[in-house]
Amino acid sequence: MTVVLVPHPRGVDALAGLPGLQPLLYDAAEPLPVGADEAEVLVPPFLAGARVVQLADRLPKLRLVQLLTAGAEAWVGRLPEGVALSDGKGAHGGATAEWVLGVLLAVYRELPGFVRAQDRGEWTQHVTEELGGKRVLVVGAGDVAEHIVRRLAPFDVTTTLVGRRARDGVHGIDEVLDLVPEHDACVVVVPLTDETRGLVDAAFLAAMPDGAVLVNGARGPVADTDALLAELTAGRLRAALDVTDPEPLPADHPLWTAPNVLITPHVGGSVPGALDRAFGVMREQLAAYARGEEPPNLVRDGY
């Protein structure tokens, strides 16, 4: 029987009835329960911190870490030899894509400005842009990107996908600087890796057309904050950010007061059904593991 350390009662319920698995509830803030040293699988809490990463070194029989998030950067390269890593891809794509759609509409229809005018009691009627007919470059070609494409399609938006390597319907990342100038907005939804850290640098931003919109739904360090601040302050680009570097963003950080930026506090996937969907993905991955198969979401090179 494979012991699985699970951080929430709903996760225990999600594994009910799966043969060969014995879920064991634990609290990351408390000492591990009796029997934890037999655990072969660790399921960290949602958005677990460094303290939970260190648990992997204390579990002698650990063979798999199953994440509830799609982002795996906190764990890559930090696990003992022989311990596999599987992510939560498939749980949060729809909610994150809704966030992308929402902020694009907000930026183009100038909703933040109208809310500020409402607070001042001012009637500021004027013409705005529209999302319809825009050309959107999506950097990242996984589950989130697929949801984004489907949600933008009804707005007659033309989308172009970029992945690590070129394949049918997807451009390779080596083409990205040639593609950026041809698009009105760039949505970044890549995992944070050594290759993607600083991907959106000064050269990337300089290639974006005047008035273009950068949407970062990935991780803060994917974009160079100083380079982005320079473009925003100059008034040349606009941005919508669900993630920042640093994060959380300090109250005195200049990004808060930069022009033409909409900032949300890493809430793209924070919706009521997120945890249950994540545990649903966990169940699928661990069912495969219990059958002696590799989990479908095993973390490998690429995005």
Residue frames relative to the residue before (quaternion, step in Angstrom):
aa qw qx qy qz dx dy dz
M 1.0000 0.0000 0.0000 0.0000 0.00 0.00 0.00
T 0.3123 -0.7655 0.5397 0.1589 3.58 -0.79 1.05
V 0.2815 -0.7602 0.5662 0.1494 3.56 -0.67 1.12
V 0.1011 -0.7926 0.6013 0.0077 3.58 -0.87 1.07
L 0.2712 -0.7521 0.5791 0.1596 3.58 -0.69 1.08
V 0.0430 -0.8168 0.5727 -0.0552 3.57 -0.57 1.24
P 0.3761 -0.7988 0.4323 0.1831 3.62 -0.76 1.01
H 0.7815 0.2582 -0.1251 0.5541 3.62 1.23 -0.09
P 0.5776 -0.6061 0.4098 0.3621 3.62 -0.97 0.73
R 0.6320 0.5288 -0.3507 0.4449 3.61 1.03 -0.66
G 0.6108 0.5339 -0.3458 0.4715 3.55 1.18 -0.50
V 0.6058 0.5356 -0.3384 0.4813 3.54 1.10 -0.71
D 0.6559 0.5089 -0.3038 0.4674 3.57 0.96 -0.91
A 0.6427 0.5479 -0.3275 0.4236 3.59 1.00 -0.82
L 0.7085 0.4466 -0.2601 0.4805 3.59 1.11 -0.59
A 0.4124 0.7287 -0.4624 0.2919 3.58 1.29 -0.10
G 0.8187 0.2673 -0.2069 0.4643 3.54 -0.98 0.88
L 0.5578 0.5823 -0.4169 0.4196 3.61 1.21 -0.09
P 0.3914 -0.7452 0.4829 0.2414 3.61 -0.56 1.08
G 0.8096 0.3131 -0.2293 0.4404 3.53 -1.12 0.73
L 0.6957 0.4369 -0.2717 0.5013 3.59 1.27 -0.08
Q 0.1015 -0.7800 0.6162 0.0392 3.55 -1.01 0.87
P 0.2047 -0.8062 0.5412 0.1233 3.62 -0.14 1.22
L 0.0906 -0.7735 0.6268 0.0259 3.55 -1.08 0.84
L 0.3449 -0.7672 0.5111 0.1766 3.56 -0.53 1.22
Y 0.0450 0.7873 -0.6142 0.0285 3.56 -1.02 0.83
D 0.2960 -0.7099 0.6097 0.1915 3.54 -1.34 0.34
A 0.4297 -0.7411 0.4517 0.2491 3.58 -0.55 1.14
A 0.6740 0.4885 -0.2926 0.4707 3.59 1.21 -0.44
E 0.6985 0.4257 -0.2477 0.5191 3.59 1.30 -0.15
P 0.6479 -0.4757 0.3918 0.4477 3.60 -1.26 0.18
L 0.5690 -0.6069 0.4262 0.3554 3.58 -1.07 0.70
P 0.5144 -0.6599 0.4475 0.3158 3.61 -1.01 0.73
V 0.6559 -0.4756 0.4041 0.4247 3.52 -1.33 0.26
G 0.7605 0.3404 -0.2705 0.4823 3.57 -0.90 0.93
A 0.4838 0.6894 -0.4316 0.3231 3.59 1.26 -0.21
D 0.6200 0.5673 -0.3547 0.4099 3.60 1.08 -0.62
E 0.6281 0.5140 -0.3309 0.4814 3.59 1.33 -0.13
A 0.4664 0.7237 -0.4221 0.2838 3.57 1.30 -0.21
E 0.2291 -0.7679 0.5892 0.1033 3.52 -0.97 0.99
V 0.7617 0.2325 -0.1253 0.5917 3.56 1.29 -0.48
L 0.1229 -0.7659 0.6280 0.0623 3.56 -1.04 0.87
V 0.1144 -0.7516 0.6467 0.0614 3.57 -0.92 1.00
P 0.2586 -0.7846 0.5410 0.1576 3.64 -0.34 1.17
P 0.5885 -0.5440 0.4438 0.4011 3.59 -1.22 0.36
F 0.6579 -0.4910 0.3929 0.4144 3.55 -1.28 0.34
L 0.8399 -0.0038 -0.0555 0.5399 3.59 -0.86 1.04
A 0.0918 0.8356 -0.5310 0.1065 3.58 0.89 0.99
G 0.3992 -0.7264 0.5168 0.2141 3.54 -1.15 0.70
A 0.7889 -0.3499 0.2369 0.4463 3.52 -1.39 -0.12
R 0.6011 0.5841 -0.3703 0.4004 3.59 1.03 -0.70
V 0.6723 0.4798 -0.3019 0.4761 3.59 1.00 -0.78
V 0.5835 0.5698 -0.3770 0.4390 3.60 1.05 -0.66
Q 0.6620 0.5241 -0.3009 0.4434 3.57 1.01 -0.81
L 0.5089 0.6487 -0.4230 0.3759 3.60 1.20 -0.34
A 0.5829 0.6185 -0.3722 0.3730 3.57 1.05 -0.73
D 0.6701 0.5042 -0.2982 0.4560 3.58 1.09 -0.69
R 0.6948 0.4769 -0.2680 0.4670 3.59 1.24 -0.32
L 0.6463 0.4930 -0.3136 0.4907 3.56 1.28 0.07
P 0.2812 -0.8346 0.4448 0.1627 3.61 0.03 1.26
K 0.7463 0.3911 -0.2223 0.4906 3.59 1.11 -0.57
L 0.3585 0.7729 -0.4656 0.2391 3.57 1.30 0.13
R 0.0507 -0.8070 0.5884 0.0010 3.57 -0.94 0.97
L 0.8064 0.1199 -0.0436 0.5774 3.60 1.19 -0.45
V 0.1350 -0.7233 0.6695 0.1022 3.54 -1.17 0.77
Q 0.1166 -0.7982 0.5904 0.0269 3.55 -0.68 1.16
L 0.2369 -0.8096 0.5261 0.1080 3.57 -0.44 1.23
L 0.3922 -0.6859 0.5624 0.2438 3.53 -1.32 0.46
T 0.6780 0.4393 -0.2710 0.5234 3.57 1.33 -0.11
A 0.5229 -0.6109 0.4822 0.3478 3.55 -1.26 0.36
G 0.6467 0.5066 -0.3139 0.4761 3.57 1.13 -0.63
A 0.0969 -0.8283 0.5519 0.0081 3.57 -0.76 1.05
E 0.3614 0.7950 -0.4512 0.1839 3.59 1.28 0.03
A 0.6195 0.5603 -0.3530 0.4216 3.61 1.10 -0.58
W 0.7445 0.4233 -0.1987 0.4765 3.58 1.21 -0.54
V 0.5765 0.6123 -0.3881 0.3769 3.59 1.08 -0.64
G 0.8317 0.1753 -0.1599 0.5020 3.55 -0.81 1.05
R 0.6841 0.4840 -0.2811 0.4676 3.59 1.27 0.01
L 0.5839 0.5870 -0.3720 0.4196 3.59 1.26 0.09
P 0.5808 -0.5773 0.4315 0.3784 3.59 -1.12 0.59
E 0.6340 -0.5345 0.3963 0.3940 3.55 -1.20 0.53
G 0.7873 0.3099 -0.2429 0.4744 3.54 -0.96 0.89
V 0.6206 0.5108 -0.3490 0.4818 3.60 1.28 -0.02
A 0.2772 -0.7776 0.5483 0.1335 3.57 -0.68 1.14
L 0.2526 -0.7543 0.5921 0.1291 3.54 -1.29 0.43
S 0.0312 -0.7818 0.6225 -0.0175 3.56 -0.91 1.00
D 0.2785 -0.7975 0.5135 0.1509 3.60 -0.82 0.92
G 0.5847 -0.6114 0.4301 0.3151 3.54 -1.37 0.07
K 0.1748 0.8176 -0.5291 0.1447 3.58 1.14 0.59
G 0.7229 0.3953 -0.3180 0.4690 3.55 -0.88 1.00
A 0.6454 0.5426 -0.3247 0.4285 3.56 1.23 -0.38
H 0.8279 0.2871 -0.0874 0.4738 3.57 0.93 -0.90
G 0.4054 0.7574 -0.4494 0.2451 3.59 1.26 -0.03
G 0.6712 0.5133 -0.3060 0.4387 3.57 0.90 -0.90
A 0.6805 0.4839 -0.2945 0.4648 3.58 0.89 -0.92
T 0.6551 0.5045 -0.3179 0.4640 3.58 0.95 -0.82
A 0.6370 0.5193 -0.3255 0.4675 3.58 1.02 -0.76
E 0.6053 0.5364 -0.3541 0.4696 3.60 1.07 -0.65
W 0.6307 0.5260 -0.3319 0.4641 3.57 0.99 -0.82
V 0.6423 0.5233 -0.3224 0.4579 3.58 0.93 -0.89
L 0.6573 0.4986 -0.3063 0.4749 3.58 0.88 -0.93
G 0.6642 0.5319 -0.3036 0.4286 3.57 0.92 -0.95
V 0.7186 0.4376 -0.2775 0.4638 3.59 0.82 -0.92
L 0.5999 0.5383 -0.3754 0.4577 3.59 1.06 -0.56
L 0.6471 0.4944 -0.3156 0.4871 3.58 0.96 -0.82
A 0.6555 0.5256 -0.3162 0.4406 3.59 0.94 -0.87
V 0.6745 0.4874 -0.3000 0.4664 3.58 0.93 -0.86
Y 0.7207 0.4496 -0.2724 0.4519 3.57 0.75 -1.00
R 0.7369 0.3705 -0.2326 0.5153 3.62 1.02 -0.69
E 0.4309 -0.7583 0.4110 0.2653 3.59 1.35 0.30
L 0.1641 0.8356 -0.5100 0.1214 3.59 1.03 0.73
P 0.6319 0.5195 -0.3765 0.4349 3.68 0.85 -0.67
G 0.6534 0.5149 -0.3167 0.4558 3.59 0.98 -0.79
F 0.6551 0.4995 -0.3155 0.4710 3.58 1.01 -0.75
V 0.6184 0.5272 -0.3492 0.4666 3.61 1.08 -0.67
R 0.6521 0.4981 -0.3239 0.4709 3.60 0.97 -0.80
A 0.6337 0.5172 -0.3305 0.4709 3.58 1.04 -0.75
Q 0.6148 0.5411 -0.3396 0.4626 3.58 1.04 -0.75
D 0.6415 0.5263 -0.3231 0.4552 3.58 0.98 -0.86
R 0.7122 0.4231 -0.2492 0.5016 3.59 1.12 -0.67
G 0.4472 -0.6978 0.4482 0.3350 3.57 1.27 -0.16
E 0.4875 0.6649 -0.4272 0.3713 3.57 1.12 0.68
W 0.2973 -0.7286 0.5950 0.1635 3.56 -1.05 0.89
T 0.0166 0.8492 -0.5230 0.0710 3.59 -0.06 1.32
Q 0.0285 0.8411 -0.5386 0.0411 3.58 0.72 1.06
H 0.2696 0.7361 -0.5927 0.1850 3.56 -0.93 0.98
V 0.6014 -0.5617 0.4328 0.3682 3.55 -1.30 0.30
T 0.1296 -0.7754 0.6135 0.0747 3.57 -1.06 0.78
E 0.5917 -0.5137 0.4609 0.4167 3.54 -1.34 0.01
E 0.2718 -0.7286 0.5934 0.2076 3.54 -1.37 0.01
L 0.5483 -0.6054 0.4666 0.3393 3.54 -1.24 0.50
G 0.5689 0.6387 -0.3684 0.3643 3.56 1.05 -0.77
G 0.8344 0.2254 -0.1784 0.4703 3.53 -0.94 0.96
K 0.4904 0.6676 -0.4407 0.3457 3.60 1.23 -0.04
R 0.3543 -0.6854 0.5941 0.2276 3.53 -1.37 0.38
V 0.0545 -0.8274 0.5580 -0.0322 3.57 -0.53 1.20
L 0.2280 -0.7505 0.6107 0.1087 3.54 -0.87 1.07
V 0.1286 -0.7879 0.6001 0.0508 3.59 -0.73 1.07
V 0.1476 -0.7945 0.5867 0.0529 3.57 -0.46 1.23
G 0.6285 0.3496 -0.3383 0.6069 3.51 -0.23 1.43
A 0.0550 -0.8402 0.5390 -0.0244 3.56 -0.75 0.99
G 0.4388 0.7048 -0.4481 0.3314 3.55 1.10 0.70
D 0.8405 -0.1854 0.1447 0.4882 3.54 -1.22 -0.61
V 0.6632 0.5019 -0.3163 0.4563 3.60 0.86 -0.93
A 0.6543 0.5255 -0.3133 0.4444 3.57 0.92 -0.91
E 0.6395 0.5274 -0.3284 0.4529 3.58 0.97 -0.82
H 0.6470 0.4999 -0.3138 0.4828 3.59 1.01 -0.80
I 0.6308 0.5363 -0.3383 0.4473 3.60 0.99 -0.79
V 0.6479 0.5241 -0.3207 0.4502 3.58 0.89 -0.92
R 0.6726 0.4978 -0.3051 0.4546 3.60 0.89 -0.89
R 0.7008 0.4716 -0.2857 0.4525 3.59 0.93 -0.80
L 0.6741 0.4836 -0.3035 0.4687 3.58 1.11 -0.55
A 0.5285 0.6788 -0.3981 0.3184 3.59 1.13 -0.58
P 0.6776 0.4939 -0.3323 0.4319 3.69 0.82 -0.79
F 0.6578 0.4921 -0.3131 0.4766 3.60 1.24 -0.31
D 0.4621 -0.6969 0.4284 0.3424 3.59 1.29 0.24
V 0.3302 0.7293 -0.5157 0.3053 3.53 1.06 0.85
T 0.3163 -0.7146 0.5920 0.1971 3.58 -1.04 0.80
T 0.0812 -0.8191 0.5676 0.0187 3.59 -0.62 1.09
T 0.1208 -0.7559 0.6409 0.0567 3.53 -1.20 0.74
L 0.2339 -0.7930 0.5513 0.1122 3.58 -0.79 1.03
V 0.1024 -0.7648 0.6341 0.0504 3.53 -1.16 0.77
G 0.0336 -0.7902 0.6119 -0.0011 3.57 -0.87 1.00
R 0.7284 -0.4074 0.2871 0.4701 3.56 -1.25 -0.04
R 0.7880 0.1029 -0.0406 0.6057 3.54 1.04 -0.84
A 0.5402 -0.6156 0.4651 0.3360 3.55 -1.13 0.64
R 0.1223 0.7442 -0.6517 0.0804 3.55 -1.16 0.74
D 0.7526 -0.3780 0.2544 0.4754 3.56 -1.27 0.05
G 0.8447 0.1213 -0.1232 0.5065 3.59 -0.67 1.11
V 0.7257 0.3610 -0.2158 0.5445 3.58 1.28 -0.02
H 0.3202 -0.7300 0.5737 0.1880 3.56 -0.93 0.95
G 0.4965 -0.6422 0.4957 0.3089 3.56 -1.22 0.48
I 0.6210 -0.5713 0.3849 0.3740 3.57 -1.16 0.62
D 0.5787 0.5922 -0.3777 0.4143 3.60 1.16 -0.45
E 0.6668 0.4932 -0.2959 0.4739 3.60 1.26 -0.28
V 0.4567 0.7608 -0.4184 0.1939 3.55 1.24 -0.40
L 0.6748 0.4976 -0.3214 0.4401 3.63 0.88 -0.78
D 0.6245 0.5069 -0.3415 0.4863 3.59 1.21 -0.37
L 0.6909 0.4892 -0.2729 0.4571 3.57 1.12 -0.67
V 0.5756 0.6409 -0.3741 0.3436 3.58 1.02 -0.80
P 0.6958 0.4874 -0.3224 0.4175 3.67 0.74 -0.84
E 0.6668 0.5242 -0.2985 0.4376 3.58 1.20 -0.43
H 0.7041 0.4642 -0.2466 0.4775 3.61 1.26 -0.01
D 0.4899 -0.6767 0.4815 0.2649 3.54 -1.15 0.74
A 0.7918 0.0818 -0.0290 0.6046 3.58 1.17 -0.57
C 0.1648 -0.7595 0.6211 0.1013 3.54 -1.21 0.58
V 0.1254 -0.7849 0.6059 0.0311 3.56 -0.70 1.15
V 0.1542 -0.8058 0.5696 0.0492 3.58 -0.65 1.14
V 0.1107 0.7924 -0.5862 0.1273 3.57 -0.63 1.18
V 0.3127 0.7431 -0.5209 0.2803 3.56 0.86 1.01
P 0.5271 -0.5787 0.4897 0.3840 3.60 -1.20 0.31
L 0.4798 -0.6377 0.5084 0.3235 3.57 -1.21 0.41
T 0.1274 0.7632 -0.6167 0.1448 3.55 -0.59 1.23
D 0.6979 -0.4190 0.3388 0.4717 3.57 -1.27 0.00
E 0.6708 0.5112 -0.2956 0.4488 3.59 1.06 -0.71
T 0.7546 0.3955 -0.2182 0.4760 3.60 0.99 -0.77
R 0.4835 0.6470 -0.4519 0.3786 3.62 1.20 -0.20
G 0.8341 0.1081 -0.1122 0.5291 3.58 -0.67 1.09
L 0.2822 0.7862 -0.5059 0.2152 3.58 1.24 0.34
V 0.7255 0.3437 -0.2070 0.5592 3.58 0.94 -0.92
D 0.1099 0.8192 -0.5450 0.1403 3.54 0.25 1.32
A 0.7763 -0.3380 0.2287 0.4805 3.58 -1.25 -0.18
A 0.6558 0.5106 -0.3215 0.4536 3.59 0.99 -0.77
F 0.6227 0.5370 -0.3235 0.4682 3.57 1.03 -0.85
L 0.6962 0.4730 -0.2745 0.4650 3.57 0.82 -1.02
A 0.6403 0.5328 -0.3267 0.4466 3.59 1.01 -0.78
A 0.6441 0.5308 -0.3168 0.4504 3.58 1.16 -0.58
M 0.5711 0.5900 -0.3894 0.4173 3.60 1.21 -0.37
P 0.5193 -0.6530 0.4449 0.3255 3.61 -0.95 0.79
D 0.6409 -0.5000 0.4052 0.4183 3.57 -1.22 0.39
G 0.8153 0.2400 -0.1939 0.4900 3.57 -0.92 0.93
A 0.4626 0.6895 -0.4506 0.3280 3.60 1.24 -0.06
V 0.3668 -0.7316 0.5455 0.1810 3.55 -1.28 0.53
L 0.1815 -0.7485 0.6286 0.1075 3.56 -0.91 0.98
V 0.0762 -0.7792 0.6217 0.0236 3.58 -0.84 1.02
N 0.0763 -0.8029 0.5908 0.0222 3.59 -0.57 1.14
G 0.0520 0.7846 -0.6117 0.0863 3.54 -0.47 1.31
A 0.4889 0.6713 -0.4082 0.3791 3.56 1.30 0.38
R 0.6430 -0.4003 0.3570 0.5466 3.56 -0.19 -1.36
G 0.6637 -0.5612 0.3265 0.3713 3.56 -1.07 0.76
P 0.7244 0.4639 -0.2807 0.4257 3.63 0.72 -0.97
V 0.4599 0.6489 -0.4723 0.3799 3.62 1.21 0.03
A 0.7530 0.3051 -0.1752 0.5561 3.59 1.16 -0.60
D 0.4387 -0.6639 0.5441 0.2660 3.55 -1.15 0.74
T 0.3720 -0.7746 0.4656 0.2116 3.58 -0.31 1.26
D 0.6669 0.5043 -0.3175 0.4473 3.61 0.87 -0.88
A 0.6588 0.5010 -0.3144 0.4648 3.58 0.96 -0.84
L 0.6487 0.5064 -0.3168 0.4716 3.59 1.01 -0.79
L 0.6285 0.5369 -0.3337 0.4532 3.58 0.97 -0.83
A 0.6432 0.5323 -0.3268 0.4429 3.57 0.96 -0.83
E 0.6796 0.4799 -0.2898 0.4731 3.59 0.95 -0.85
L 0.6497 0.5086 -0.3180 0.4669 3.59 1.00 -0.78
T 0.6699 0.5098 -0.2953 0.4518 3.56 0.91 -0.95
A 0.6565 0.4955 -0.3025 0.4817 3.56 1.10 -0.69
G 0.4445 -0.7177 0.4315 0.3180 3.58 1.26 -0.28
R 0.4829 0.7026 -0.4192 0.3123 3.57 1.25 0.18
L 0.7935 0.1971 -0.0894 0.5688 3.59 1.05 -0.78
R 0.2669 -0.7070 0.6241 0.1985 3.52 -1.41 0.25
A 0.0959 -0.8112 0.5757 0.0368 3.57 -1.18 0.44
A 0.1058 -0.7208 0.6775 0.1013 3.50 -1.39 0.47
L 0.0497 -0.8358 0.5443 -0.0520 3.56 -0.57 1.20
D 0.1535 -0.7618 0.6221 0.0953 3.55 -0.87 0.99
V 0.7457 0.2476 -0.1398 0.6026 3.55 1.33 -0.29
T 0.1004 -0.8000 0.5910 0.0249 3.56 -1.10 0.69
D 0.1937 -0.7321 0.6330 0.1609 3.51 -1.36 0.18
P 0.4395 -0.2911 -0.8104 0.2557 1.56 -0.87 2.38
E 0.1613 -0.7580 0.6237 0.1019 3.54 -1.38 0.26
P 0.4276 -0.2333 -0.8535 0.1853 1.54 -1.60 1.97
L 0.5358 -0.6331 0.4593 0.3179 3.55 -1.17 0.63
P 0.4364 -0.7088 0.4816 0.2743 3.64 -0.64 1.05
A 0.6291 -0.5896 0.3617 0.3545 3.55 -1.09 0.77
D 0.7383 0.4064 -0.2340 0.4849 3.61 1.06 -0.65
H 0.4090 0.7242 -0.4777 0.2829 3.60 1.23 0.19
P 0.5263 -0.6770 0.4129 0.3068 3.62 -0.89 0.87
L 0.5139 0.6335 -0.4377 0.3782 3.63 1.16 -0.29
W 0.6026 0.5902 -0.3671 0.3920 3.59 1.02 -0.74
T 0.7919 0.3111 -0.1472 0.5045 3.57 0.96 -0.85
A 0.4016 0.7051 -0.4902 0.3182 3.59 1.25 0.18
P 0.4998 -0.6517 0.4676 0.3268 3.60 -1.05 0.64
N 0.8551 0.2313 -0.1344 0.4441 3.53 -1.33 0.42
V 0.6048 0.5202 -0.3986 0.4525 3.61 0.97 0.76
L 0.1708 -0.7468 0.6374 0.0826 3.53 -1.06 0.91
I 0.0690 -0.8194 0.5689 -0.0127 3.59 -0.60 1.16
T 0.0325 -0.7571 0.6522 0.0181 3.56 -1.01 0.93
P 0.5078 -0.7187 0.4022 0.2527 3.62 -1.02 0.81
H 0.7110 -0.4687 0.2581 0.4562 3.59 0.55 1.22
V 0.3676 0.7478 -0.4589 0.3083 3.55 0.79 1.10
G 0.3092 0.8044 -0.4759 0.1757 3.59 1.26 0.09
G 0.7897 0.2785 -0.1465 0.5266 3.57 0.96 -0.84
S 0.5210 0.6715 -0.3921 0.3520 3.58 1.30 0.02
V 0.2956 0.7235 -0.5556 0.2838 3.54 0.10 1.36
P 0.7020 -0.5121 0.2785 0.4091 3.62 -1.14 0.51
G 0.7427 0.4303 -0.2457 0.4504 3.60 0.95 -0.76
A 0.4056 0.7632 -0.4479 0.2289 3.58 1.28 -0.12
L 0.6933 0.4903 -0.2993 0.4351 3.59 0.80 -0.97
D 0.6667 0.4946 -0.3150 0.4601 3.59 0.91 -0.84
R 0.6405 0.5050 -0.3316 0.4740 3.59 1.02 -0.73
A 0.6375 0.5257 -0.3298 0.4566 3.57 1.02 -0.78
F 0.6726 0.4703 -0.3017 0.4852 3.58 0.98 -0.77
G 0.5848 0.5554 -0.3705 0.4608 3.57 1.18 -0.45
V 0.6441 0.4914 -0.3115 0.4966 3.57 1.02 -0.81
M 0.6121 0.5523 -0.3380 0.4538 3.57 1.00 -0.83
R 0.6531 0.5212 -0.3202 0.4464 3.59 0.90 -0.90
E 0.6559 0.5100 -0.3135 0.4597 3.59 0.94 -0.87
Q 0.6744 0.5017 -0.3008 0.4506 3.57 0.92 -0.91
L 0.7175 0.4466 -0.2613 0.4664 3.58 0.89 -0.92
A 0.5556 0.5692 -0.3980 0.4570 3.59 1.19 -0.40
A 0.6455 0.5006 -0.3142 0.4838 3.57 1.01 -0.81
Y 0.6440 0.5296 -0.3182 0.4512 3.58 0.94 -0.88
A 0.6657 0.5092 -0.3009 0.4550 3.57 0.96 -0.89
R 0.6629 0.4824 -0.3030 0.4859 3.59 1.18 -0.51
G 0.5636 -0.6141 0.3799 0.4012 3.57 1.27 0.01
E 0.5501 0.6068 -0.3896 0.4212 3.58 1.28 0.32
E 0.5531 -0.5554 0.4805 0.3934 3.56 -1.27 0.22
P 0.4923 -0.6288 0.4939 0.3441 3.63 -0.95 0.72
P 0.5511 -0.6434 0.4130 0.3344 3.63 -0.87 0.84
N 0.7282 0.4260 -0.2390 0.4807 3.60 1.10 -0.66
L 0.2264 0.7936 -0.5356 0.1791 3.59 1.17 0.45
V 0.4059 -0.7336 0.4943 0.2296 3.57 -0.78 1.05
R 0.0518 0.7711 -0.6288 0.0859 3.50 -0.79 1.17
D 0.7210 -0.3849 0.3285 0.4734 3.56 -1.30 -0.15
G 0.7397 0.4607 -0.3049 0.3843 3.54 -1.18 0.56
Y 0.0938 -0.7639 0.6331 0.0828 3.51 -1.41 0.12
